[in-house]
Amino acid sequence: MSKNKEKKAGKRMKKKELVSALMDFFHSKPDEVLSLKYIFEQLHLTTHPLKMLCKDILSDLSLDDYITEVDKSKYKLNNHGVEMVGTFQRKSNGKNSFIPEGGGDPIFVAERNSAHAMNNDKVRISFYAKRRGREAEGEVIEVLERANDTFVGTLEVANSYAFLVTENRTLANDIFIPKEKLKGGKTGDKAIVKVVEWPDKAKNPIGQVIDILGKAGDNTTEMHAILAEFGLPYVYPASVEKAADKIPAEISDEEIAKREDFRGVTTFTIDPKDAKDFDDALSIRKLKEGLWEVGVHIADVSHYVTEGSIIDKEAEKRATSVYLVDRTIPMLPERLCNFICSLRPNEEKLAYSVIFDINEKGDVKNARVVHTVIKSDRRFTYEEAQQIIETKEGDFKEEVLMLDTIAKALRQKRFVAGAINFDRYEVKFEIDDKGKPISVYFKESKDANKLVEEFMLLANRTVAEKIGRVPKNKKPKVFPYRIHDLPDPEKLDNLAQFIARFGYKLRTGGSKTDISKSINHLLDDIQGKKEENLIETVSIRAMQKARYSTHNIGHYGLAFDYYTHFTSPIRRFPDMMVHRLLTKYLDGGRSVSEKKYEDLCDHSSNMEQIAANAERASIKYKQVEFMTERLGQVFDGVISGVTEWGLYVELNENKCEGMIPIRDLDDDYYEFDEKNYCLRGRRKHRTYSLGDAITIKVARANLEKKQLDFALVD
């Protein structure tokens, strides 16, 4: 090769080519230390520019931890990789990832390097240093603990073996079940299967049946399957029920003597028509002209459930009652939640109460927290109480109307302070005795609901202030708060840009109150407009989730500096914690362990989230079941979600949501515009945006996947 030609060859070698040549070279000698001179020689880097380029790349590669400079100008491949511990996340499309324990970017793990780790397993990976322009990649070297080894699905039984077919997005393979591990399951049964092993060479994990839920398609089977899928219990342990049966319902005279007696004061409950667990009652009497005593009486659950008892441990584990479409999975045994603790009419009950001296303007003159004994005079449904408010006629109308007046004043005060007013309706199904959905109705929050809500908010807030608000130089005692953070600034900016296209403005800077007032202003402005639903949805998505914590940062959405959950101890574990700590602290007790209670708060927040997801899944199931009988019918709807795989559409008349897959939008090539929540056609520029009105026909209904497919009607 002549000098001239060689120069040319050297010049021609682009940086990209040299990078990959260098990487390949290091990989071919993974355990050797390579000197700069040797690298130049072996890769025929003879010209000065190439040598300089090579040095640049080597320093980049060592900055990337891809190679290590062991000695001056001596390099070695960093092939041991860094070992890390974290969570493995499996995707059925093979794009698995690893989330490092201390935080940090997710790392891609190819299927061949996943060592059959399952979703959310705790694993150790070795992590290959980043290569320029390539994602970091990891390999699972050890599964430290299995997160979830049980799956729900439908059995398919052959002669000598069976499979569990799952709809689980995270499991690409069915589970193989040996004949003797079937527990009597038949084809078409829904079952819970535990994965026992997943041999290295096997394509399918091997499992055994833990429980047969019943025939697929049967209502109770499907509801239990939803619970099992979210890892929630669907039966109540007999031992805990037994312990509850031993609790006496009678109230002794000496217990009554220890308490403030409210049995003679007008008291009633207001609850949904199908409720059995009455957590709260309201009492009211006139103290003098313009001043009323209002009692918020809460079931005294912690009197019956002692800390550390078998009932308490079960309640702590569950952390919340779960409300599916057609059933309640209670946190406490039935005897407690529907009988002993439930504030039923004309029965003497023990309560933990917040007693307010309050005027008609909602100014609290005094508040005290006391253990009481009460006797409810009447059980109202929300509908009955609403009728009294609207017609000004009915039982206890003076009392109900007074409470309504005070509640409206309290509500007004909250909005002035900057509380955010999201008024969402809920979709409810009317269900026949077989669990089949016959019709859909919307549950709106009317004055009667708001009346109860305002007094619950006031009680919760008062309790939190009693413990949290201490003199400057004192440290408040450890206590579970219900906290809610400000919206994420980035999401707020996106929201502001998004609504600007509809001609609305939003403040994204300034004080907490400035921002919330601006959000409220927006929510008022959009009322009744065609974009109302859309903007409200996008606004809610910009909000943070409320959660429990011992570190109080206040509740942004309610505009309270101190807030907790005190008013529903029958159905929420945090309220039980609050009752116990409040009793302890009001008696002068010492502060409890912050770590222990922060862990309990985290657990309660997680369980609340899981319960909400299960509830949503049960509604989704009923929606699909409801629409199965409406295949081929045409409905008007609104685009409720836009993703790269298609459009979600919510139907106007029944709020069922389905999807138009992007492959069905075949008149053009559609691209997803994330910032503007829309799909846009490349050639004809037709746009489908969040909130657009759209007419669809029901194309497919898949109960197993809880999915509805819609097709466009032009």
ABEGO torsion letter per residue (X at the ends): XBAAAAAAAAAABBAAAAAAAAAAAAAABAABBBBAAAAAAAAGBABAAAAAAAAAAAAAAAAAGABBBABBGBBBBBAAEBBBBBBBBBBAAGBBBBBBAAEEBBBBBBAAAAGGBBBGBBBBBBBBBBBBGBBBBBBBABBABBABABBBBBBBBBAABBBBBBABAABABBBBBBAAAAGGBBBGBBBBBBBABBBAABABBBBBBABBAEBBGBAAAAAAAAAAAAGBBABBBAAAAAAAAABBABBBAAAAAABBBAAABBBBBBBBAABABBABBBBBBBABBGBBBBBBBBBBAAAABBBGBAAAAAAAAAGBBBBBAABBBBABBAAAAAAAABBBBGBBBBBBBBBBBBBAAGBBABBBBBBBBBBBABBBBAAAAAAAAAAGBEBGAAAAAAAAAAAAAAAAAAAAAGBBBBBBBBBBBBBBAAGBBABBBBBBBBAAAAAAAAAAAAAAAAAAAAAABBBAABBBBBBBBBBBBBBBAAAAAAAAAAAAAAGBBBBABEBAAAAAAAAAAAAAAABGBAAAAAAAAAAAAABBBBBBBABBAEBAAAGBABBBBAABAAABAAAAAAAAAAAAAAAGBBBBBAAAAAAAAAAAAAAAAAAAAAAAAAAAAAAAAAAAAABGBBBBBBBABBBAAEBBBBBAAAGBBBBBBAAABAABBBBBBAAAGBBBBAAAGBBBBBGBBBBBBBABBBAAAGBBBBBBBX
